[in-house]
Structures are given as C-alpha cells and as structure tokens.
Amino acid sequence: MFGDPHFITFDGNPKPVLQNTPSMNSFWAVHSPNIKIQGYATGNGNWIQGVAVHGPFMGAHKLRAWRSGSSGIKVDFDGKAQLTSQGSSYKDLNGKVELHRNMGKDFIPSEEELRKIFGIAAGSKNWYQLDQALRSWKEKRDVFRLKLPYKVEIWLVSSSLPGAGAAEIIIKMPPQAQQGGWCGNANGKKEDDQNVEWLSALDPNDDEFGGMMSMSQTEQNDTAATPCAGEALSMSLDACAHLLDSSMREACIVDACVTKEVELAATSADDVAIMKGILSSGNKECVKK
C-alpha cells in the first residue's frame, strides 16, 4: 500500500481506492474471520498512513502502526507505545509477536520479493521508478517489521515518493478462508480482486484510529507544505488536464509539481501520449497525408 492510496494486491492487481474520498480514510486492507487488518489514510487525498491489526489470531490483543506527521512512525501494542528508538524490539504471546525497528538493509523483504512488488507498481504508474523505490527501502534508517501469528508479517517505512507525507506498507501472509478487503482474496486470480467483499468504508465502531483528529490535522499541514500544493498544484492541474489517459495525467501533474517546470512537464507528457497513440494504432510507420 502506498501513495493516495494505491495497492498491489496479493494476486498482483494494481488497484487504487477511490481517490479524493475522505470517507474512505478507514478501510479494510484484509478482512477474514480470523485476521483483520485495517488500513488508515488521512486528508482529502487519502494518503496512506498505517494499519491496525486484530482478530481471533491475535487473541484479545491489538496492534497499531502508523505515520504520525513529522514524528515518524509510531507503534503501540494494546495501547502501550513500543519501538520508541532505533534498534529496539518487543516480544509477546510467547514469541508469536515480534516487533522490530532497525536499518532497512537488515529488515526488509528479499530483493526478489521487492522487485516483484515494485515492478508491478512501476508498470502501472509512469512516475514510479522501480530502482529508485528499491534503493530507498534499502537505505531507510527506520524500517518497522511486525511479525505476528499465522505467519503474518508487515513492514512500514515513511515514504520518499512524491506528494504529501505518507507511509509505504507491505503485508505478507498466507491466504485465508473468506478473505476480502482492498488487498484482495489471494486466490491466484488478480482479475477478481475488484469484486471481493469488504471494500466499503469502515463502520466508525470498527475504526481503531477513530478520534485521532490531531493526526489528520498534522497530515493536512504536511500536505500544505509539500511542493504539490497551492499555486503549484493548481498550475499543474491546469497544464495536464487535457491528457485523457489517467496515468499519463497523474504522471504529468507529479512531474510539474515536483520540478516546477510546468510547461516542460506538459510538453513531455504530450510527446509520450503521441508516441503511445502511434504504437497502439498497430501502424509503426510515419504516414504523410
């Protein structure tokens, strides 16, 4: 899970939540009778911030991990703060719960796994660079690794991607019976991940982040401070609005916001769009009429 927000499902389907929909800031990333993982986002742009984990597989225990503005990522287990310093760890449930905070190179998934995940993201988003994302994870000084019962593992880092402040989250777990949520059903068929259950916003009574309004306000302040806000954002939206392809338009907006070269970003996007149109027509020759 990353960005505003985007998902690579367990079956490899790159699908986003409905964007610019604040009512979707609390949702089920994973929902099964045994394992429940809530996703948490903030702001009008639905920027991914964290997860809350509970369900029968955790007994009566609950775990939350989230990015808290400029304070970085916070973790609590049954409401008590954990991993408050780099290199710290915590164990519970006779070792079935292991929480770690350390350097990226020591705690991230294997490069093969990361390339598979990041490669799907790069293939679906023009602005997402596989090698840059991989290098960023390896060089992170703060990686949070959460090892839970039933071979559930979660990694969190503060994102280095363009846009508002957010977290990047990887969830690894075996498939579950009656599994739904935005991470899909893990049945090996990516085409049906759009049709699983538990895609609606959470009932407020199920929201483990409910009442944390200060977090939302902090995130709004972070968003306002990024290059992609205010006049820069407005100019970028106007310059790229003519692009019909949504991925091309999004890439153009990000380029324009980050570089502040609005005209150059729009022109480059136009060139790419023209080339894609020529190639998709099936005729790779230039024809003079």
N, C-alpha and C positions, 0 to 999 in steps of 0.2 A: 504494500500500500504506500502511495507517495503522492505528493502534489495536492491537487484541488478537487476531489481526490481521484486517483487512478488506481486500478487494481490489475495485477496479473493473477488470475485465479489459479487454483491448484492444478487445473487442467490446461493452463496456458492461454486463457482467453483474456485479452487486454480490454477491460471494460471500465468505464467511469461511472460513479454515482451521478445522478442528475446534478449538474453544477449550478452554482449560484442559487442554491436552495437551502437556506439556513435550517429549515425544518429537518433536513437530513444530516445534521451535525452529530446525531447519535443514531447508530445503526448497528445491525448485526454483521460483523465480519464472518463469524462462524456461529451457527446455531444447530445443535443436535440435542437429543435428550440428555446426553452425558456431558458434553463440552459446550460452553457458551463463551464466546469472545466478542465483546462489544468494541466497535470502532468509535473513535471520538475525533471530531473535527471542530474548527472554530471559524467565526467570521462569516460574512456573506459569500465568500469564495469557497467555503467548505475545505479549509486547509487541514490536512491530516495531522493529528497531534498525539494520539495514543490509543491504548487498549485497556480494557478491564476484563479480567478472566475469572470465571466462577463456574458452578455446575457441580453435579454429583461427583465428578472425577477429582474435584478439589475438596470434597467433604463440605464442611461449613466455612471454608476459608475463601478469601477473595484477594485478588492481586490487581493492582492498577499500576500502569507505567505510562507517563505522558510527558510531553514537552511543555514546559511552563515558561513561555516567553524567553527573555534573555537569561533566565536562571538555569536553562538547560533541562535535561530530562530528570524527572523525579519518579521514584518507585515507592509504593507502600504495600505492605502485606498485612491484611486485617487492620488497616488504618494506621499502622506504625511505619514511619519512614525507614527505608533501607537503602543501601548503596549510596551513602551520602558523600563518599570520597572515592577517587580513582584507586583501583586496586582492591576495593572492598568486595566482600561476598557475604552471602547469607544462606543458611540451610534450614529446612523444616520438614515435617512429615517423614521423619526417619530417612532423610536424604532424598526423598522423592521430589522435593522442591529445592532447586539450587539457583541462586540469583548471583550474577557476576557483573562487575563493571571494570573494564580494562581497555588496553590498546586494541585497535581494530585488527591488526595482524594476528593477534593471539586468540581472538574470539569470534571472528566472522565465519560464515559457512565456507566450504571449499570454493576455490576459484571456478571449478567446473560448474558447481551449482549456481554461483553468482552470474557467470556468463550466460547460463541458460535463462535465468530470470531477467537479467538486464538486457539480454539480446532481444527478448520479446518486447520489452518496453521501447528499446531503440527502434525496432521495426515498425512500431505503431505511432511513434512520436518523433517528428523530424528534429525537434530541439534536444532530444535525449541522446547523449553520447555514451555508448557502452564503456569504452575505455576510461573516459573521464569519471563515470559513476563507480567503476571498479576501483580505480586509483583512490577516489575519495573515501570509499569504505576501508581500504587497506591503511590509509593514512590517518583515519579518525583516532583521536586520542581518547574519546569516550564512546565505547560500544557497550551496550547493555544486553546481556544474554540471559534469558529466563528459561531454565529447564524445569519442566513440570511433569506431573504424572502422565501416563499413557503416551510417552514419547512426544509430548508437545514441546516445541521449542520456539521461542520468539526472540528476535533481535530488533533493537531500536537504536537509531542514531539521529542526531539533529541534521536536517537536510542541508546540502550545499547546492541544491538545484535552484534555478531562477525562480523569482516570485516571492510571495510572503513567507515568513518563517513557518516551518513545518517539520514534521518528523518523517523518516523513512522506516518502514516496518516490514520485516519478513516473518512469516508464520510457517512453521514446518510441523506436520502432524500426520498420523495415519488416517485414512478415510473412516468416516463414522456412519452408522446407520441413520437414515432420515436426516442427512446433513443438508443445510441450506445456508443462506446468508450471502453476502457480496463476494466472498472468496470462492463460492461455487460448491458443487457437491462431490468433487474429487472422484468421479466415476470413469475418468478417461475420455470423456466426450466434451470438448470445450464448447461445442455448438449449443448445448442445452443449459449453459451456465446463466443465460439471461432469463431462464424460466423457473429457477428454483424458488422455494418458499423463503420467507423471512427477509424480503427486500424492502419492506416498509420501514419508516422511521420508528424508533423505539417508543414504546409507551413510556411516559415520564416516570412511572413507577419502577421501570426496569433500568433506568439510566443511572449508572454508577457515578457519573460525573455531574449529575444534576445539582444545581445550587452553586456551582463553582463559577459564578459570574465574573469574578476577578480575572480568571484565566482567559475568558472570552474577551474582556476589555483589554487585557495585556496584548492579546494577539491582534486586536484591531489596531492598537498603537504600533505594533511591529509592522503590520501591513502598510500603514500610512508612511512609515519611514523607508520603505523599500523603493528602488528606482521605478518599479511598476505601479505607480500610484499618482494621483493628482493629475497635473497637466501632462506629464509624460505618458501616463496611461491613456488619457483622453485623445492625445495626438496619435498614439499608436493604434488605438481602436479605429479612428477615422481613416488612417492611412491603409489599414489592412482589411477594412470592411468589405471591399469589393471581391475578395477571394472567396469563391464558393466552397472550395474544399475546406472542411473544418480543421483538419490537421495542418494544412498549409496556412490557414488564417491564424491559428494558435501560434505556430512557429514564428510567423511574421511579427505578431504582437510582442512575443517574448524578446525576439531579436531587437526590435525597435525600442522597447522599454529599457533593456539592459545596456545596449550600446549607445542609445540616444541618437542614433543615425537613422531617423525615421524614414526619410526618402530612400536611402540606400537599402534598408531592410525591405521596404515595399517593392523596390525595383528587383532585388534579388529573388524575392518570392514570386514576382511576376515571371521572371525568366524560368524558374523551376516549374511553375504551373504550365507554361507554354510547352516546355520540353516533355512534361508528363502527358500533356494532351496529344502531342505528336506521337509519342510512343504507344499510348493506349489506343490510337486510331488503327494500329496494325500496319500502317504505311510508314516505313522509316526513311523514306526519301523526301527531300525537299522538292515540292512541286510548284513551279512558277505558273501563275494563271494570268 
